[in-house]
Amino acid sequence: MNDQIHSGGDEHGELGDAEYAEFMELAVQEGFDLEEVEGDLAAAGHGPLPVLAVVGRPNVGKSTLVNRILGRREAVVEDRPGVTRDRVTYEAEWSGRRFKVVDTGGWEQDVLGLDASVAAQAEFAIEAADAVVFVVDATVGATDTDEAVVKLLRRAGKPVVLCANKVDGPSAEADAAMLWSLGLGEPYAVSALHGRGTGDMLDAVLEALPEAPAQTFGATLGGPRRIALVGRPNVGKSSLLNKVANEERVVVNELAGTTRDPVDEIIELGGITWKFVDTAGIRRRVHLQEGADYYASLRTAAAVEKAEVAVVLIDASESISVQDQRIITMAVEAGRALVIAYNKWDTLDEERRYYLEREIETELGQIQWAPRVNVSARTGRHMEKLVPAIETALAGWETRVPTGRLNAFLGEIVASHPHPIRGGKQPRILFGTQAGTRPPRFVLFASGFLEAGYRRFIERRLREEFGFEGTPLQISVRVREKRGRKR
């Protein structure tokens, strides 16, 4: 499979000059608009989109503003404070640029319990964002809580766009001007409810956001690869880390949830130096957790974001839970290479092994591509199999298929397994390319909408043909009206 790996990287993303020319020639032949094709290619190749966090105290209109930015009603809006609790992420576009918008719960200082969790989530959103929109109610003016948020934003050091909301007419603009006192620059007078002034604010947002975010993983050539150990509480993550390190590096306790902060450990395993991150266990219903447990879940999510490979530990002695599935989904959605490690394997009898295999088939069938190791963190059983599994996942994560070979493969699929006819039409894949790696990202250009089942079929065939073991695949389909094609 190594002959497929390509380490390109120039102004065309990960496509070399020759491949880029070949791809654009295909687009010309099919009569597509080249500017749109180039934009789609760039968007798919740049990896994660820039992130904009919308923060502020409760009931200042954050969710209303998010809906205005999106141009549709997505975020829940009610005329009472505290409706939004979780961080909720949406994809938005303004002036031809795409970015992610994170709607957060209201931030308040000196609060306890659920309110503290909401505040913590907003703080994490700021930390994870590339830029922040700070929403203030212009009709109320700057409160003590607003002043506290300003201090938080200054510590974070992120670009901030100040939104003076609820400015519904010229008479209220003086209220917005008073917010210069916050020291965050120009307050953009906005009515999120009616749309007044949001265009100017979004222009400022685009200036604050980077064109494409820096990759936080694998950026340092020659540095140790980052491995995040994740799993629900008390599944044995710390024991596993201690076993691979051959010493007691992390506190291990029968009490679930002993680990709070991720602990980075440089460890030599299988003759290779790795950076292992021992993360706090993820619990259910994150927004209902209190205090330290809440922060632990957020830090675990951050550790996965910074890692290259997620090793998900599952307690093989217990039934696979919804929590296990959610953690796996989190790693897949983050686009990380994936290894599943079934811990406590030495404690299983034949009956439990039989039922576990059935559970894996039914509950985890969607990740059959992930390498699996059966280990015992307590005894060290099969620890030597962990490194080959991680290396396999990394190889799949970095695999790239040349454009010519990919299109020959797509042509064979279209000929042998055409898309079903729907509504008298039969959409077909015209051409495609792999726009990026880590994880592999494909852009397919089609003559019509491709159904989800057919997309899954394409993914399955891609894996059968090219491997991609241990990595999620991201496949986007672009349906374009053909332009300027001569008949």
N, C-alpha and C positions, 0 to 999 in steps of 0.2 A: 504493500500500500504506500510505501514511502515515495514511489515515483509520482504519486499524485500530489504530494505536498509541495506547495509553491510559496516562496518567501518574498513575493513581490511587494510593492508598496511605493506608489508614486502619485502624481496628481490625479490618477484615475482610481484612487482607492487601492485595492489589492490586485487590480488587473494590470498586467504589463502593457506596454504600448501596442505590441502586435495583437494581443488578445482583445484589447479595447477597440482597435481598428476593425478587427474581425466581427466583434459584437455589433458595432455601430453600422457596419455594412449590412448585417442581417436586418437591422431596424429599418434601414433605407429600403431594402428590398421589399419589406412588408408594408411600406408606406406609413410608418409611424412618425410622429412629431419628434425630432431629435432632441429638442430642448427638454421635453417632458421625459423622454427616455433617460437622458443624462441626469435629470433631477431624481428620478426613481432609483437610478443606479447609485447615485451619491447618497441618497437617504438610506438605502439598504446597506451600503458599505461602511457608513460611518459608525455603526454600532449604536450604542444607547443615545437617545435624544437628550438635548439639554433639559434640565429640570427647573421649573419655576414653582416655588412654594408660596402659597397665599396664606398669610398669618395675620393675627390680630386678636383682640379680646372678643368675648362672646357678643353675638348679635350686632356686629357692625356691618354685616352684609357680605361676608366672605363667599358663602355658597352662591348668593345671587350674582356676585361678580364672576365667579367661576362659570356659571351658566352663560353669562354674557360673553365671556371669552370664548367659550365653546360654540356659542351660537345655537344652543339647544338646552333643554331642561334635563340635566343629568343629576346635579347635586341636590339633595333634599333641602328644601327651604321651608321653614315655618317661622311665624312671627313670635318666636320665643327663643331665649338663649339656650345654647348647649345642645342643639339638635345633632350637629356633626361631632362625632367622637373619634372615629378612626381617621387616619390619613387615607384619602381616596385619590387615586391617580387617574387622570384622563389625558388623552392625546389631543392637542390643539394645533391650529395653524393660523398664522397672521402674515400677510404680505408674502406668501409663498414659502414661509419658513415654518417647519414643524417643531414642536417642543412638547414636553409633558407638563401638565399642571397638577399640583398636589394641593387638594383642599384639606384644611386641617381644622380641628376643633379649636374653640376659643382658648386663648392663653390667659391664665390668671396667676398672679403671684401668691405665695403663702397659702396654698390650698392643699387639702388632704384627700385621700381616697380616690374615687373615680375622677374628680376634677384634676387631681395631681397627675393622673395617668394621661388625661387629655393634654395637659400642659407639656408633659414629657414627650408626647407624640409630636406636638408642634415644634419642640426643640430639636427633635431628631430630624424632622422635615427640613428645618433650617440647615442643619449640619449636612444633610444629603443633597441639598439643592445647589444649583449653579447661580441662582439669583432669587431674590425674595420680593414679593409685593406685600407691603405692610399696609393693611387697611385700617383707617381710623374714621370714626363717625364725626364728620365735620360739624354736625348740628350740636354735638355734645362738647367737642373740643378735646384737647389732650388730657387724659386722666393719669392718675398715678400708675395704673397698670400699663398704659401706653408708654410712659416714661421707662418703666421696667423692661418692656419689650425692646425699646430703643437700645438700652444697655446690652441686652442679649444679642441684638443684631450687630452691635459694634464689636462685641467679643468674637462673634462668628466670622466677621471680616468679609461677608458676602455682599455683592452689589445689591442695593436696595432701591426699589421704586416706591415712593410714598403715594398712596391712593387716599385722597380725601373724599370719602363716599357720602352719599345722600345729599349731594349738591344738585337739587332738582331745577334750579333756575338762577338767573344772574344775581338775584338778591342774596343768595347763599354763598356766593363766591368769596365774600369777605371772611366768612367762617373758615373756608379752606385756606385763605392766606395766613390766618393765625397759626397754621400748623408749620410754618417756616421755623417756629420756635423749637421744634423737635431736633433741628440740626441735621436733618437727613436730605437737605436739598429741596427742590421744588415739589410742593404738594400738587398732584394732578387732581383737579376738581372733576369728580365723576359722579354720575348717577347710574349705579349698577342696574337699578330697576328699569330705567328708561333708556339706557345706552349712552347718555350724554357724556362726552369727553373720554370715552373708553378707547377710541382710536389713538388719540395722542398718548394716552398711558401705555398702550400696547406698543407703539413705536419706541417709547423709552425702554420697555421691557426687552425688545429685540436688541437694542444697543447694549443692554446689561448682560444678555445671555451670550455665551460663547457660540461660535459657528458650529463647532462639534466638540463635545466634552473630551477631556483627556481620559484615556483608558486607565483605570486605577489598578488593573491587574496585569502582571507579566510585563511591566513597562521597563524594568531594569534588566538589560541583557546580562546573562551570566549569573543573575541572582537566584537564590533558592525559590523553587516553585511553591506557591501558597496553597496549603491544604486546609480546608475548614472541616472540622469534625462536628457534625450536627446530629441532633436526635432529640427525642423527648426526654424529660428529666429522668435520671437514674438508670439510663440505658447502658451506661458503662463508658462514656466518652473519656472521662478523666483516667479511668483504669487503663483504657487502651493507650492513651498518650503516655502514661507512666511505663507501660510495657514496652512500647517501641523505643522509649528513651532509656530503658534499662535502669531507671532510678525514679524515686518519688518526687516528681516535679510539681504535681497538682494534688490538692487536698481531695481525698476520696472518702465519702461517708455514705452510710446506708440511707441517710435522710436525703430525699430527692431535692434537687435544686441547690446543692452546695456551691456550685460554681456560679458566680455572678458576672465577672468580667471575662471577656475572652483573654486567654493567656497565649501569647506567641512563643513558640519554642523552636529553636533551630536544632534539628535532629538529623543524625546520619543514619540512614536505613537503606539496606541493600547497596551499600557503597555510594549512595547519593545523598547530598545535603538537601533537606526539605525544611520549609517553615510550616509547622503545624499550629493551627489555631484551635484551642480547646474552648468551645463555646458553651454558654449557659443553655440549659435545656429549654425548648420552646413549649409553652403550655397552651391550652385551648383558650379561646375567647380573650385575645390579648388585651382588648380595651377594658376588660373588667379586672385585670390584675392590679395589684397595688404596689407602690413603692419599688423596692429593689427588683422584684420579679418582673415588673413591667419594663424597667430599664434593661434587664437581662435579655428579654426577648428582642428588644430593638437592637441591642448590640450584636446579638446573634445574626439578625438580618443584615446588619452592616458587615459582619465578618464574611458572610456568604458573598456579599457584593464585592468585597476586596479579594476574594479567593479565586483561584483558577479551577480547582477541583473541590467538589463537596463530597465528602465521605459520609453517607447517611448511615448511622448505626440503628439497627432494629433489634429489639429484644426477641430472640427466636423462641424463647420459652413462653411468650405470651402471644395472643392473637394480634395480627396486624391491625392497627387502630386507624381511626380517621386522622389522628394527630400525625402518625407516621406518613400517611398519604399527603397530608397538607405540607409537611416539611419537604417531602420529595418534590411536590409541585412548586414550592418556593424556589428550590434550587434550579429546577428546569426553567421556570419563568425568568430567573435571573440569568439564564444562558450559560450556566457553569457545567463543566465536565462532571460526570456523576459516577460514583461507585457505591454500591449497596453492600454493607457489611452486616451479616447476621451474627450478632454476639450471643454468648452463652451457649454456643452450639454443643459444647461438651456435656451440657445438662439434659439434652433431649433424648427421649427414648424413641423407639421405632414408630410408635403411634403418633407422637407429636411431629416427627419429621414428615410423616405421610400427610398429615393435615396442614402442616406449614407449606408444603409444596402446592397443595390445592389452593391455599390462601394466596400464595404468590401468583398463581395462574389467574385467579379471579380478581384480586385486588390490585395487583401491580402489573397487569398485562400490558399497560401502555408504556412501560419502561423496560421491556424485554431486552432492549439494546444496551442497558447498563451492566458493566461487569459486576459479578457477584462473588463475594468471598464469605466463607463460613468460618468464624473465628471465635476464640475465647480470650478476652482481655485478661481474665484471671490467670489462665495457665500459659498463655502465649501460643496456643494452638493455631497453626496456619498463618501466623503473622508474616511469614516469608512470602505469602501470596498477595499481600497488600500492595507492595511496590509494583509488581508487574501489572496489577489491575489499574493502579493509578497511572502508570505509563501508557497503558492501552487507551485509557480515557483521554489523556492529554493528546495522544497521537490522533485520535478521532476528532478531537476538538480543533486541531490545527490542520486537518486535511483539506486540501483544495483540489477540485476537479477542473482541468483545463476546459475552456469554453467549447472548443471543437469537439472534445470527447463527450461533454455534457449534452451538446445539441444532437450528436449522433445517437446518443442514448434516448433522448426525448423523442427523436424521430421514430425510433423503433417502438417506443411505448404508444405513441399516437397511432401508428399503423396497426399494432397488434391488439391494443386495448383502448379504442377510442372512447371519449366521454359519452355517456348516455344522451340520447336525444331528449330535450326538454322543451315543450312548447313549440315543437316543429323546428327547433334549431339544435345544432350540434357544435358546441364550443370546442375549440382545439388549441393546444399549446403551439404557438408559432415558433418561439425561440426562447432561450433563457441564458442566464449566466450565474456563476457563484460570485456574489459581490463582496463577500467577506468571510473571515474565519473567526474562531474563538468567540462564539460558536459559528459553525458554517451557516451562511445566510445566502439564500437563493432568491433571485427575481425571475419569475416566469411571465412572459408576455403572451396573452391569449386573445382569441377572437371573441370570447364571451366569458361570462361568469363560470368559474369552476366550483362545483359542489364540494362540500367538506369531505364527503366520502371519497371523491376522486383525488382530492389533495392528500388524504391519508394514504391512498393507494400509491401515489407518486412518491411520498416519503418512504413507504415500505420498499418500493423498488429501488430507490436511491441507496438505501441501506444494503439491500441485497447485492447491488452492483458495485458499490464503492466502499462499503464497510461502515464508517462513521460510528464505530462501537464506542459507547461511553459518552456520547455527546447529543444534546438536543439539536434538532435542525429547525431553522426558521425559514419558512417558505412564504413569500409574498407573491401575489398574482396581480398583474396590472392589466386591466382591460382598457384599451384605448380605441377611440374612434380613429379610423385610418384617414390620413389627410394627404391630399395632393397626389394620390395614386392614379396613374393613367391606366385607363382600361382599353 
